[in-house]
Amino acid sequence: MDAKRVQGIGFAALMGAAAGAALSAHRGPRRAAIGALAGAVAMAAVDGTARALQRPNEIPAVWSRIAASAAIAAPAGWAAGKAGAGPLAVGTVAGAVAGAMGVRPQKVALGPVVGAAVGTALRGQPPAVVAAAAVAGFRTVSQLVFRDPQVSLLADRVPAAQLPFVVPLEARTRYVGTGYVRDLAEATGGTYREAAPDVGIVADLDALAGPDFDPGTTDPLVREFYEHTTRFTLDIVPRWRTWVRPGYLLYRTFVARPLGQANVPMNQREALRGVHSRIDTISDPDGAVSTRGWVRSFARTGEPIYVGIYTTYRHEGRGFVSVGFPLPQANFTATLAPRERAGGGLRLTSRARDGQTGHYLSYIDAESRDLSTLAVHGFTEELDVYVEDGELRADHAFALFGLPFLVLEYRMRRKVD
């Protein structure tokens, strides 16, 4: 048995011990100790069995994940009970948290409903039991209702060359920030240039040529924007759907801002304060640009909005754009396929179903540089860049499991010398 498997089973045992103690605590210290031992054995057995049955490039079985989430919920329910919360409140909150972690909007709505039902049905039971049952109940119901997976394990510890649609560049610190490309250059030994002049997010639009896109039909202004992005200023107008605003506000407060990444303006008033855009580059010893990082930040505060590494590659006669967003020891990559758009525009989409496009979350091993990658299903985006009335525009639309939640409207204008 390898060390990683032993470590995983050991962690499961600790989690089971905490759950067992919480579930038995109402019967006294002696029963809590027995419950902790029983919980440790049970969760160790669950984890060990799941790992033994797990096949390569497959995430653990759903029944083991449900058991683990219930074990995590039990101590939280016990703590809530000590604070005075009743079964209905504990069940509703536990279901709501589980639903929120499911991300899919339908699951977010289903979570508190299932939790409240469980809390009502188990009105006389200890809060730890209610919390565990609410989470297990929600996970079971959602598994039966939503058959398509939200994520799937695409690869486990494979060389980056096997996944050309993933940008294998991570953040080496907990904060990404606007200095990421500079830090990357220091780590890799390349030549760094901040705010490189007259450079684009792609070197040559012809690299995207394929059966669905002929760069020769593209409006010259669209081509200029991609190949010489720094010649333009950007104005952003975010159009958030109402239903996603509360969740995004929490995400932005507790994730995006502390992380220094993916911090989209909340409203037009905030966006109108100005957006600063630059492209930082890293060059090889021969002077060729090897890395292009598009850094966008709020002009007034310098707070990062996005830090994205833009790459292109070809596969079976088609060109693709991969945008990697560095995360601590990981990368979230969006790989998009080009499509022609009426009037000389360009559309980039993640909906091509060609085995390349999509969204991928990768852990990057610091020593071997191997990737462990999840395919993130249900998250889609489409970027339309076009010229209208002589003005360069772009509409960047995002959807989650078929529900549109955000459109970023861009207006790009040449900088005044």
C-alpha positions as CSV (number, residue, x, y, z in Angstrom):
1,M,0.0,0.0,0.0
2,D,1.5,3.3,-1.1
3,A,2.0,6.3,1.3
4,K,-0.6,8.4,-0.4
5,R,-3.3,5.7,0.1
6,V,-2.3,5.2,3.7
7,Q,-2.4,9.0,4.3
8,G,-5.9,9.1,2.8
9,I,-7.2,6.3,4.9
10,G,-5.7,7.9,8.0
11,F,-7.4,11.2,7.3
12,A,-10.7,9.4,6.7
13,A,-10.3,7.6,10.1
14,L,-9.8,11.0,11.8
15,M,-12.8,12.4,10.1
16,G,-14.9,9.3,11.1
17,A,-13.7,9.6,14.7
18,A,-14.9,13.2,14.9
19,A,-18.2,12.3,13.4
20,G,-18.7,9.3,15.6
21,A,-18.0,11.3,18.7
22,A,-20.4,14.0,17.6
23,L,-23.2,11.5,16.9
24,S,-22.8,9.8,20.3
25,A,-22.0,12.8,22.5
26,H,-25.5,13.2,23.8
27,R,-25.2,9.8,25.5
28,G,-22.2,10.8,27.6
29,P,-18.4,10.8,27.4
30,R,-18.0,7.0,27.4
31,R,-20.4,6.5,24.5
32,A,-18.8,9.4,22.7
33,A,-15.4,7.6,23.0
34,I,-16.9,4.4,21.7
35,G,-18.6,6.3,18.9
36,A,-15.3,7.9,17.9
37,L,-13.7,4.5,17.6
38,A,-16.6,3.1,15.6
39,G,-16.6,6.1,13.4
40,A,-12.9,5.8,12.7
41,V,-13.1,2.2,11.8
42,A,-16.2,2.7,9.6
43,M,-14.7,5.7,7.6
44,A,-11.4,3.9,7.2
45,A,-13.2,0.9,5.8
46,V,-15.2,3.1,3.5
47,D,-12.2,5.0,2.2
48,G,-10.1,1.9,1.8
49,T,-12.8,0.1,-0.1
50,A,-13.4,3.0,-2.4
51,R,-9.7,3.4,-3.1
52,A,-9.4,-0.3,-3.9
53,L,-12.3,-0.1,-6.3
54,Q,-11.2,3.2,-7.9
55,R,-9.9,2.8,-11.4
56,P,-7.3,5.0,-13.1
57,N,-8.5,8.6,-13.9
58,E,-11.6,8.1,-11.9
59,I,-12.8,10.0,-8.8
60,P,-13.8,8.0,-5.7
61,A,-17.2,6.3,-5.8
62,V,-20.2,8.5,-5.0
63,W,-21.2,6.5,-2.0
64,S,-17.9,7.1,-0.4
65,R,-18.1,10.8,-1.1
66,I,-21.6,10.9,0.4
67,A,-20.4,9.2,3.5
68,A,-17.5,11.6,3.8
69,S,-19.7,14.7,3.5
70,A,-22.1,13.3,6.1
71,A,-19.1,12.7,8.5
72,I,-18.0,16.3,8.0
73,A,-21.5,17.6,8.7
74,A,-22.0,15.8,12.0
75,P,-19.5,17.8,14.1
76,A,-20.8,21.0,12.6
77,G,-24.3,20.0,13.6
78,W,-23.2,19.1,17.1
79,A,-21.6,22.6,17.4
80,A,-24.8,24.3,16.1
81,G,-26.8,22.4,18.7
82,K,-24.6,23.6,21.5
83,A,-25.2,27.1,20.2
84,G,-28.9,26.6,20.6
85,A,-30.0,25.7,17.1
86,G,-32.9,23.3,16.7
87,P,-33.3,20.4,14.3
88,L,-35.2,22.4,11.7
89,A,-32.6,25.2,11.6
90,V,-29.7,22.7,11.6
91,G,-31.2,20.6,8.8
92,T,-32.1,23.6,6.6
93,V,-28.6,25.2,7.0
94,A,-26.8,21.9,6.5
95,G,-28.8,21.3,3.3
96,A,-28.3,24.8,2.1
97,V,-24.5,24.6,2.6
98,A,-24.4,21.2,0.8
99,G,-26.5,22.7,-2.0
100,A,-24.3,25.7,-2.4
101,M,-21.2,23.5,-2.6
102,G,-22.9,21.7,-5.5
103,V,-22.6,25.0,-7.5
104,R,-25.3,24.1,-10.0
105,P,-28.2,26.6,-9.4
106,Q,-30.8,23.8,-9.2
107,K,-28.8,22.2,-6.5
108,V,-28.5,25.4,-4.6
109,A,-32.2,25.7,-4.6
110,L,-32.8,22.0,-3.7
111,G,-30.4,21.9,-0.7
112,P,-32.4,23.9,1.9
113,V,-35.6,22.2,0.8
114,V,-34.2,18.7,1.4
115,G,-32.5,19.9,4.6
116,A,-35.8,21.4,6.0
117,A,-37.6,18.2,5.2
118,V,-35.0,16.1,7.0
119,G,-35.0,18.5,10.0
120,T,-38.8,18.3,10.3
121,A,-38.8,14.5,10.0
122,L,-36.0,14.1,12.7
123,R,-37.3,16.8,15.0
124,G,-36.5,14.8,18.1
125,Q,-33.0,13.7,17.1
126,P,-29.7,15.3,18.2
127,P,-28.5,18.1,15.9
128,A,-25.4,16.1,14.8
129,V,-27.7,13.3,13.5
130,V,-29.9,15.8,11.7
131,A,-27.0,17.6,10.0
132,A,-25.4,14.3,8.8
133,A,-28.8,13.0,7.6
134,A,-29.6,16.3,5.8
135,V,-26.3,16.3,3.9
136,A,-26.5,12.6,3.1
137,G,-30.1,13.0,2.0
138,F,-29.4,15.9,-0.2
139,R,-26.4,14.2,-1.8
140,T,-28.5,11.1,-2.5
141,V,-31.4,13.0,-3.9
142,S,-29.3,15.2,-6.1
143,Q,-27.4,12.1,-7.4
144,L,-30.7,10.6,-8.5
145,V,-32.1,13.8,-10.0
146,F,-29.0,15.2,-11.7
147,R,-27.4,12.3,-13.6
148,D,-24.8,14.2,-15.5
149,P,-21.5,14.7,-13.6
150,Q,-20.4,18.2,-12.6
151,V,-16.7,17.2,-12.7
152,S,-14.8,14.2,-13.9
153,L,-11.2,13.2,-13.3
154,L,-9.6,13.6,-16.7
155,A,-6.0,12.6,-15.8
156,D,-4.1,11.7,-12.6
157,R,-0.4,12.7,-12.5
158,V,0.4,12.8,-16.2
159,P,3.0,14.8,-18.1
160,A,1.7,18.2,-19.3
161,A,2.4,17.2,-22.9
162,Q,-0.5,14.8,-22.8
163,L,-2.9,17.6,-22.1
164,P,-2.2,20.3,-24.6
165,F,-5.5,22.1,-23.8
166,V,-4.3,22.8,-20.2
167,V,-2.0,25.7,-19.3
168,P,0.5,24.1,-16.8
169,L,1.4,27.3,-14.9
170,E,0.5,27.7,-11.3
171,A,0.8,30.4,-8.6
172,R,3.6,29.6,-6.2
173,T,2.1,31.7,-3.5
174,R,-1.4,32.0,-2.0
175,Y,-1.9,35.4,-3.6
176,V,-1.8,35.6,-7.4
177,G,-2.0,39.4,-8.0
178,T,-0.8,41.7,-10.8
179,G,2.9,40.7,-10.2
180,Y,2.3,37.1,-11.2
181,V,4.2,37.1,-14.5
182,R,7.2,38.8,-12.9
183,D,7.3,36.1,-10.2
184,L,6.9,33.4,-12.9
185,A,9.9,34.9,-14.8
186,E,12.0,34.8,-11.7
187,A,11.1,31.2,-11.1
188,T,11.7,30.1,-14.7
189,G,14.7,32.2,-15.6
190,G,13.1,34.0,-18.5
191,T,13.4,37.7,-19.4
192,Y,10.5,39.6,-17.9
193,R,9.0,42.8,-19.4
194,E,6.2,44.6,-17.7
195,A,3.6,46.3,-19.9
196,A,5.3,45.2,-23.1
197,P,4.6,47.7,-25.9
198,D,2.6,46.8,-29.0
199,V,2.0,43.2,-28.2
200,G,-1.1,41.0,-28.4
201,I,-2.7,38.2,-26.5
202,V,-1.8,36.0,-29.6
203,A,1.2,36.4,-31.8
204,D,-0.6,35.7,-35.0
205,L,-4.3,35.2,-35.6
206,D,-3.4,32.7,-38.4
207,A,-2.5,30.2,-35.7
208,L,-6.2,29.7,-35.2
209,A,-7.0,28.7,-38.8
210,G,-9.1,25.6,-39.3
211,P,-12.3,24.3,-41.0
212,D,-14.5,26.6,-38.9
213,F,-12.4,29.7,-39.0
214,D,-10.6,31.4,-41.9
215,P,-8.5,34.3,-40.5
216,G,-8.5,35.9,-43.9
217,T,-12.2,36.8,-43.5
218,T,-11.6,38.6,-40.2
219,D,-12.1,42.4,-40.0
220,P,-8.7,44.1,-39.8
221,L,-9.7,45.8,-36.6
222,V,-10.5,42.5,-34.9
223,R,-7.2,41.1,-36.1
224,E,-5.4,44.2,-34.8
225,F,-6.9,43.8,-31.4
226,Y,-5.8,40.2,-31.0
227,E,-2.3,40.7,-32.4
228,H,-1.7,44.2,-30.8
229,T,-4.0,44.2,-27.8
230,T,-2.0,46.9,-26.0
231,R,-2.9,49.5,-28.6
232,F,-6.4,49.5,-27.2
233,T,-8.2,50.7,-24.0
234,L,-11.0,48.6,-22.5
235,D,-14.3,49.7,-21.0
236,I,-16.3,46.9,-19.2
237,V,-20.0,46.8,-18.4
238,P,-20.9,43.7,-16.3
239,R,-24.5,42.4,-16.7
240,W,-25.1,40.0,-13.8
241,R,-28.3,38.0,-13.6
242,T,-30.1,38.8,-10.3
243,W,-30.2,35.2,-9.1
244,V,-26.4,34.9,-9.0
245,R,-25.6,38.2,-7.3
246,P,-25.8,37.0,-3.6
247,G,-23.5,34.0,-4.4
248,Y,-21.1,36.1,-6.3
249,L,-20.9,38.6,-3.5
250,L,-19.8,35.9,-1.1
251,Y,-17.4,34.4,-3.6
252,R,-15.8,37.8,-4.3
253,T,-15.5,38.6,-0.6
254,F,-14.1,35.3,0.6
255,V,-12.3,33.9,-2.4
256,A,-11.6,36.3,-5.3
257,R,-10.2,39.3,-3.4
258,P,-8.0,37.3,-0.9
259,L,-6.8,35.3,-3.9
260,G,-6.1,38.2,-6.2
261,Q,-7.7,36.5,-9.2
262,A,-11.1,36.4,-11.0
263,N,-12.4,39.5,-9.3
264,V,-15.0,40.7,-11.9
265,P,-16.7,44.2,-11.2
266,M,-19.9,43.8,-9.4
267,N,-21.7,46.6,-11.2
268,Q,-21.4,49.2,-13.9
269,R,-20.6,52.0,-11.4
270,E,-17.6,50.1,-10.2
271,A,-16.5,49.3,-13.8
272,L,-16.8,53.0,-14.8
273,R,-14.1,53.9,-12.3
274,G,-11.7,52.6,-14.9
275,V,-9.9,49.4,-15.9
276,H,-6.1,49.2,-16.4
277,S,-5.0,46.7,-19.0
278,R,-1.5,45.5,-19.8
279,I,0.3,42.5,-21.2
280,D,3.4,41.3,-19.4
281,T,5.7,39.0,-21.3
282,I,8.5,36.5,-20.7
283,S,11.0,35.9,-23.4
284,D,13.4,33.0,-24.1
285,P,17.2,33.6,-24.4
286,D,16.8,34.0,-28.2
287,G,14.3,36.9,-27.6
288,A,11.2,35.1,-28.6
289,V,8.1,35.7,-26.4
290,S,7.2,32.5,-24.7
291,T,4.6,33.7,-22.2
292,R,1.9,36.4,-22.6
293,G,0.1,37.4,-19.4
294,W,-2.9,39.7,-19.8
295,V,-3.2,41.6,-16.5
296,R,-6.4,43.6,-15.9
297,S,-6.9,45.7,-12.7
298,F,-9.0,48.5,-11.3
299,A,-7.4,51.7,-12.4
300,R,-8.1,53.5,-9.1
301,T,-6.9,50.9,-6.6
302,G,-4.7,48.6,-8.6
303,E,-6.7,45.6,-7.3
304,P,-6.5,42.7,-9.8
305,I,-9.5,41.7,-11.9
306,Y,-8.0,38.9,-14.0
307,V,-4.5,37.5,-14.5
308,G,-4.6,35.2,-17.5
309,I,-1.9,33.4,-19.5
310,Y,-2.9,33.3,-23.2
311,T,-1.6,30.5,-25.4
312,T,-2.5,29.0,-28.8
313,Y,-2.0,25.5,-30.1
314,R,-3.0,23.3,-33.0
315,H,-4.7,19.9,-32.9
316,E,-5.7,17.8,-36.0
317,G,-5.6,20.8,-38.3
318,R,-7.5,23.2,-36.0
319,G,-6.3,26.1,-33.9
320,F,-7.4,26.7,-30.3
321,V,-7.0,29.4,-27.6
322,S,-6.2,28.3,-24.1
323,V,-6.4,30.8,-21.3
324,G,-4.9,29.7,-18.0
325,F,-5.8,31.5,-14.8
326,P,-3.1,30.7,-12.2
327,L,-4.2,29.5,-8.7
328,P,-2.1,28.4,-5.7
329,Q,-0.4,25.2,-6.9
330,A,-3.1,24.9,-9.6
331,N,-4.5,26.4,-12.8
332,F,-8.0,26.9,-14.1
333,T,-7.9,26.7,-17.9
334,A,-10.5,27.7,-20.5
335,T,-9.9,26.3,-23.9
336,L,-11.9,27.8,-26.7
337,A,-12.4,27.0,-30.3
338,P,-12.6,29.8,-33.0
339,R,-15.6,30.3,-35.2
340,E,-16.3,32.8,-38.0
341,R,-18.8,35.5,-37.2
342,A,-20.9,37.5,-39.6
343,G,-19.4,40.8,-40.6
344,G,-15.8,39.8,-40.1
345,G,-16.0,39.1,-36.4
346,L,-14.6,36.2,-34.3
347,R,-16.4,34.0,-31.9
348,L,-14.5,31.9,-29.4
349,T,-16.6,29.1,-27.7
350,S,-16.2,26.4,-25.2
351,R,-19.1,24.4,-26.6
352,A,-17.4,22.8,-29.5
353,R,-17.5,19.2,-28.2
354,D,-14.3,18.3,-30.0
355,G,-12.4,16.7,-27.2
356,Q,-10.3,19.9,-26.6
357,T,-12.5,22.8,-25.7
358,G,-13.9,23.1,-22.1
359,H,-12.8,24.1,-18.7
360,Y,-10.2,22.3,-16.7
361,L,-9.0,22.6,-13.1
362,S,-5.5,21.2,-12.7
363,Y,-3.2,20.5,-9.7
364,I,0.4,20.9,-10.7
365,D,3.0,18.8,-8.9
366,A,5.8,21.2,-7.8
367,E,8.6,18.7,-8.4
368,S,7.6,16.5,-11.3
369,R,5.4,19.1,-13.0
370,D,2.8,16.4,-13.7
371,L,-0.9,17.3,-13.9
372,S,-3.9,15.9,-12.1
373,T,-6.8,17.4,-14.0
374,L,-10.6,17.7,-13.5
375,A,-12.9,18.5,-16.4
376,V,-15.4,21.0,-15.2
377,H,-18.7,20.2,-16.9
378,G,-21.7,22.6,-17.1
379,F,-19.6,25.8,-17.1
380,T,-19.6,27.3,-20.6
381,E,-18.5,30.6,-22.1
382,E,-18.7,32.3,-25.5
383,L,-16.8,35.4,-26.6
384,D,-18.0,37.5,-29.6
385,V,-15.6,40.1,-30.9
386,Y,-17.0,42.3,-33.7
387,V,-17.1,45.7,-35.3
388,E,-20.3,47.7,-35.1
389,D,-20.7,51.2,-36.5
390,G,-16.9,51.4,-36.8
391,E,-16.5,50.6,-33.1
392,L,-14.8,47.4,-31.8
393,R,-16.9,45.6,-29.3
394,A,-17.0,42.2,-27.5
395,D,-19.7,40.3,-25.6
396,H,-18.4,37.7,-23.2
397,A,-21.3,35.4,-22.0
398,F,-21.1,32.8,-19.3
399,A,-23.6,30.1,-18.3
400,L,-23.8,27.5,-15.6
401,F,-25.6,24.3,-16.5
402,G,-27.5,26.1,-19.2
403,L,-28.5,29.1,-17.1
404,P,-26.9,32.4,-18.2
405,F,-25.5,34.3,-15.3
406,L,-23.1,37.0,-16.7
407,V,-22.4,39.0,-19.8
408,L,-19.3,41.2,-19.9
409,E,-19.8,43.9,-22.5
410,Y,-16.5,45.4,-23.8
411,R,-15.8,48.5,-25.8
412,M,-12.3,48.7,-27.2
413,R,-10.8,52.0,-28.5
414,R,-7.3,52.8,-29.8
415,K,-5.2,54.7,-27.3
416,V,-4.6,58.3,-27.9
417,D,-0.9,59.1,-28.2
